[in-house]
């Protein structure tokens, strides 16, 4: 006779030897383990004050390119290279000014992308595979942070400058002899005090303000940063009711510095950094202002929304442990007519 095997329904079921953990206990254990781990990861990701406020480290390389006698770094076509990450708002500033001034042929470009251990070149070079390699080549034994942007001198094999605020000043003024648009001045002498005033306010409350929200390690630090951020955005929105740009009829470096944060705001900062009181598109004037700047000649080509989403949501593990990247938002309206040309002289957006 053929032996018969019991069906699945007839098979004896294994007895459970214990009860599942209560949900409250699981949550308690999760908090017990995760909270100190999160604090350690955040302290490595974002230096903090005793009150839990994010403190941005200073840039270390602060040399200048100029035609002054005796200066090591002279403005020469083909001599310098910019290293940037497409998701980084600080590096994005340099790309915008490079495009507006028409310096694409004069200053080469290398793109880096974030890894767990830093930045890696999308197209590795002979001695350089990572941004850390570049810093070591420029200064052997360097032990600081390797950040973008980097303005690199191919002649001396050194880092000229890695402070974006200074790099954009150089790109605006020191390369006019080889720029396609030498008459465009984003930092005119008559407006420097006003531009500097805006730069200081925008840096603290907006550019760095979104990071102070996202990297805050206490509720109090977050609340302070969030309040300052949206107070400043409200103030700017009111100014833009009458002014096409921050300092009048033409864009300046102050607008460039604000633009790169606004471009990332609804994409990353609103959700990931908890800057969610209001989207830029919800403001009466800021949304159209963002479109206006985006549509300036060459600027759109410097913007990469997908890199912003991928790098922020995919690489800031303490803020997004699951690594899920959102599908939105839809920014197609950034290319649509904005109507702000009516606020400028004769509808012009670029200084003659």
Residue, then its C-alpha position, 0 to 999 in steps of 0.5 A: x500500500x502507498x503510504x499517505x501523507x497528511x494534508x497541510x490542514x491535517x498537519x499538527x501546528x507548531x505551538x507558540x512558546x511565548x507571547x509577542x512583545x507588547x507594542x508599548x514595550x517595542x516602542x520603549x525599547x526602540x527609543x532606548x536604543x535609537x535615541x542615543x544612536x541618533x544623537x551620536x550620528x547627529x553630532x558627527x553629521x552636524x556639530x552643535x552648541x550646548x543648547x542643541x543648535x547647529x554650528x556650521x564649521x568655517x571654510x579653511x581655504x580663503x585665497x583670492x584670484x586677482x590681477x594685483x601685483x605679486x598675487x599667486x592666483x591670476x585670472x587666466x582662462x583654462x587654469x581653474x576648475x570648479x568641483x561641485x555637488x549638484x545637490x549642494x546649495x553652497x556649490x550651486x551659487x558658484x554654478x549660477x554665477x559661472x553661468x550668468x557671467x558666461x565663464x563655462x569655457x574659461x573655468x572647467x567643471x567636475x561633478x561629485x556625488x555623496x557617498x557614506x564616506x564623503x564625496x566621490x567624483x562622477x568621472x575620476x581623474x588620474x590622482x583623484x577619485x574622491x574629494x578627500x583625494x583632492x584636498x590631500x593633493x592640495x594640502x598633504x596631511x589635511x585632516x579637516x572636512x572635504x566640502x564643496x565648492x572647491x575652486x582648484x588651481x590646476x597650475x599650482x595643484x592647490x585649492x584656491x578657495x572653498x568658501x562659496x561666498x568668496x568664490x562668487x565674488x571672484x567669479x563676478x569681478x575677476x574674470x571679466x577679461x575672459x567672460x562672455x558677459x563682462x558688463x554684467x555686475x552682480x555686486x555693483x559698488x553703489x549697492x554693496x552695503x545693501x547687498x552685504x546687509x541682505x547677505x548677512x540676514x539671508x545667510x543666518x536666517x535662510x541659507x543656514x537657517x534651514x540647516x539649523x531647523x533640520x539639524x537641531x538637536x533640541x526642540x528649543x533650538x528648532x523653534x528658534x531657527x524655524x521662527x527666524x526662518x519664516x520671519x525672514x521669508x515673510x519680510x522678503x515676500x513683502x519686499x518683493x511686492x514692489x521690488x523685482x529683486x532684493x536690491x531693486x531692478x536687477x539681480x545681485x549676488x544677494x539674489x543668487x545666494x537666496x535662490x539656491x536655498x529657495x530652489x531646494x525649499x519645497x523639494x527637501x527643506x519643507x519635509x526633511x528639515x521640518x521647515x513646513x509652516x509654508x511652501x515657497x509656492x504658497x507665498x504671494x511673491x516668493x514663488x514667482x520670484x523663484x521662477x524669475x531667477x530660474x529663467x535668467x539665462x543659463x540658470x536652469x541648466x545649473x538646477x537638478x531637482x532629482x539630485x537634490x531629492x536623491x542626495x538629501x533624502x537618500x544620504x542624510x540617514x539620521x533624518x531619513x533612516x528608511x531612505x525613502x525618496x518622495x516622488x514630489x513635488x511637481x516644480x514644472x510651474x517654475x518654467x511658466x510665465x511669472x509676470x515679475x518683469x512688470x516690476x523692472x525697468x523696461x522689463x529687463x532682468x539683466x543689467x545692461 
